[in-house]
């Protein structure tokens, strides 16, 4: 027993300072601020990425309803140029920004008929997966957190449109084309030339011809 005590004394251990272990005396203010800020930023980034990937039709029409109630919204006009199709999607350019008409199938968010902005299309890429439409939100999904923070409010509100200008352009295209171009067809049907080619007028003529045939048979 005495030999064990002698060995313990030879270690020359100092008593613990209990004040250093007291949480009330620890300076954790800087650590708490940094940790809270980091947690908040991570939450914001995750929410931004979620909005960019999973914006659905309810989100879109909520924005479109805001634009419907804007003052003087009938005076809004953009130069729209149709630039073809790619992989079954209609492509247009609106004052320098390119849009494609979504089919709503790639992400299952039911955005069919909604025009979304895109960056470019690598038609001559070697790998098939690289030939897809490069969506404008891709660079924000892959961007570091510090680049997202200055525009986080816009990205959270406008989602895949990225900003208000693109959202208004998409709203304008929806008013112009509708879901399937039906609105544009109805406007064209007002002219005599287009009436001959319009399906709705053809069906009306066929109905009239059927009625006239029945009336002739009844007379006979």
C-alpha positions in Angstrom: 0.0 0.0 0.0 2.8 2.4 0.9 4.6 1.7 -2.3 1.5 2.7 -4.3 1.2 6.0 -2.4 4.9 6.8 -3.1 4.4 6.2 -6.8 1.4 8.5 -6.8 3.4 11.3 -5.1 6.2 10.9 -7.7 3.7 11.7 -10.5 3.5 15.2 -9.1 -0.2 15.6 -10.2 -1.7 19.1 -9.8 -5.3 19.4 -8.6 -7.9 20.3 -11.3 -9.1 23.9 -11.7 -12.8 23.5 -11.4 -13.4 27.0 -12.8 -12.2 26.0 -16.2 -14.9 23.3 -16.3 -17.7 25.6 -15.2 -20.0 26.3 -18.2 -20.8 29.7 -16.7 -17.2 30.9 -17.0 -16.6 29.4 -20.4 -16.5 32.0 -23.3 -18.9 30.3 -25.7 -20.5 33.4 -27.2 -18.4 33.4 -30.4 -18.9 29.7 -30.8 -22.6 29.9 -30.4 -22.9 32.8 -32.9 -20.9 31.0 -35.5 -22.7 27.7 -35.0 -26.1 29.4 -35.2 -25.1 31.3 -38.4 -23.7 28.1 -40.0 -26.9 26.2 -39.2 -29.1 29.0 -40.6 -27.1 29.1 -43.8 -27.2 25.4 -44.3 -31.0 25.5 -43.8 -31.3 28.3 -46.3 -29.2 26.4 -48.9 -31.2 23.3 -48.5 -34.4 25.2 -48.9 -33.1 27.0 -52.0 -32.1 23.7 -53.6 -35.5 22.2 -52.7 -37.3 25.2 -54.4 -35.0 24.9 -57.5 -35.6 21.2 -57.9 -39.2 20.8 -56.8 -41.1 24.0 -57.7 -44.5 22.7 -58.6 -47.5 24.1 -60.5 -49.1 25.6 -57.3 -46.0 27.7 -56.7 -46.1 28.9 -60.3 -49.7 29.9 -60.3 -49.3 31.7 -57.0 -46.7 33.9 -58.8 -48.9 34.2 -61.9 -51.8 35.4 -59.7 -49.6 38.2 -58.3 -48.8 39.3 -61.9 -52.5 39.2 -62.9 -53.2 41.8 -60.2 -50.2 44.1 -61.1 -51.2 47.6 -62.2 -51.1 48.1 -65.9 -50.3 44.5 -66.6 -52.0 44.7 -70.0 -49.3 47.1 -71.1 -46.5 44.5 -70.6 -45.1 43.3 -73.9 -42.1 41.3 -74.9 -40.6 40.4 -78.2 -41.1 36.6 -78.6 -39.3 34.6 -81.2 -39.9 30.9 -81.8 -36.6 29.1 -82.3 -37.8 25.6 -82.9 -38.2 22.4 -80.8 -35.9 20.0 -79.0 -36.8 16.6 -77.5 -40.5 17.4 -77.9 -40.2 20.8 -76.1 -41.1 24.1 -77.7 -38.2 26.7 -77.6 -38.7 30.4 -77.6 -36.6 33.5 -77.0 -38.0 36.4 -75.1 -35.9 39.6 -75.2 -32.6 37.6 -75.1 -33.6 35.0 -72.6 -34.3 31.5 -73.9 -37.3 29.4 -72.6 -38.4 25.9 -73.1 -41.9 24.5 -72.7 -41.8 22.0 -69.9 -43.5 18.6 -70.3 -43.7 18.1 -66.5 -42.3 14.5 -66.7 -38.6 14.8 -65.8 -39.1 15.7 -62.1 -42.8 14.9 -61.7 -43.7 18.4 -60.6 -46.6 18.8 -63.1 -45.2 21.9 -64.8 -46.4 20.8 -68.2 -47.2 23.8 -70.4 -45.1 26.2 -68.3 -42.2 27.9 -70.0 -38.9 27.7 -68.0 -35.7 29.6 -68.7 -32.6 27.6 -69.9 -29.0 28.4 -70.6 -28.0 26.3 -73.7 -28.3 23.0 -75.4 -25.2 21.0 -76.2 -26.6 19.2 -79.3 -23.2 17.9 -80.4 -22.1 16.5 -77.1 -20.5 13.0 -77.2 -22.5 11.5 -74.3 -26.3 11.5 -74.6 -26.8 12.7 -71.0 -24.8 15.9 -71.9 -27.2 16.7 -74.8 -30.1 17.6 -72.5 -31.3 21.1 -72.0 -29.0 22.8 -69.6 -31.4 24.5 -67.2 -30.5 27.9 -65.8 -31.0 26.7 -62.2 -28.2 24.0 -62.5 -25.4 26.5 -61.7 -27.2 27.6 -58.6 -27.7 24.1 -57.3 -24.0 23.4 -57.7 -22.9 26.9 -56.4 -21.2 27.3 -53.0 -23.1 28.7 -50.1 -21.5 32.1 -50.2 -22.7 32.7 -53.8 -26.3 31.8 -52.9 -26.6 34.1 -49.9 -26.9 37.4 -51.8 -29.7 36.1 -53.9 -31.4 33.7 -51.5 -34.6 35.7 -51.2 -35.1 35.8 -55.0 -34.3 32.1 -55.4 -36.7 31.1 -52.6 -39.5 33.1 -54.0 -39.1 32.6 -57.8 -37.6 29.1 -57.8 -36.7 27.8 -61.2 -37.4 31.2 -62.7 -34.5 32.5 -60.7 -35.7 36.1 -60.7 -38.8 38.3 -61.1 -38.0 39.2 -64.7 -37.9 35.6 -65.9 -41.1 34.8 -63.9 -43.0 37.7 -65.6 -41.8 36.5 -69.0 -43.0 33.0 -68.3 -46.4 34.5 -67.2 -46.5 36.4 -70.5 -45.8 33.3 -72.5 -48.5 31.4 -70.6 -51.0 34.1 -71.5 -49.8 34.0 -75.1 -49.8 30.2 -75.7 -51.8 28.7 -72.8 -51.1 25.1 -72.0 -51.1 23.8 -75.5 -51.2 26.8 -77.8 -55.0 26.9 -77.8 -55.4 30.6 -77.0 -53.3 31.4 -80.0 -55.4 29.2 -82.2 -58.6 30.9 -81.1 -57.3 34.3 -82.0 -56.2 33.1 -85.4 -59.7 31.7 -86.1 -61.1 35.2 -86.3 -59.7 35.6 -89.8 -61.4 33.9 -92.7 -58.3 32.1 -94.0 -57.6 30.4 -90.7 -61.2 29.3 -90.3 -60.8 26.9 -93.1 -57.9 25.2 -91.4 -59.3 25.4 -87.8 -60.5 22.1 -86.4 -63.3 23.7 -84.3 -64.8 25.3 -87.4 -64.5 22.0 -89.3 -66.5 20.2 -86.6 -69.2 22.9 -86.7 -69.5 22.5 -90.4 -69.8 18.7 -90.1 -72.5 19.1 -87.4 -74.5 21.5 -89.6 -74.2 19.1 -92.6 -75.5 16.2 -90.4 -78.5 18.3 -89.3 -79.3 19.3 -92.8 -79.2 15.6 -94.0 -81.6 14.6 -91.2 -84.0 17.4 -92.1 -83.9 16.3 -95.8 -84.7 12.7 -94.8 -87.6 13.9 -92.6 -89.0 16.0 -95.4 -88.9 13.0 -97.8 
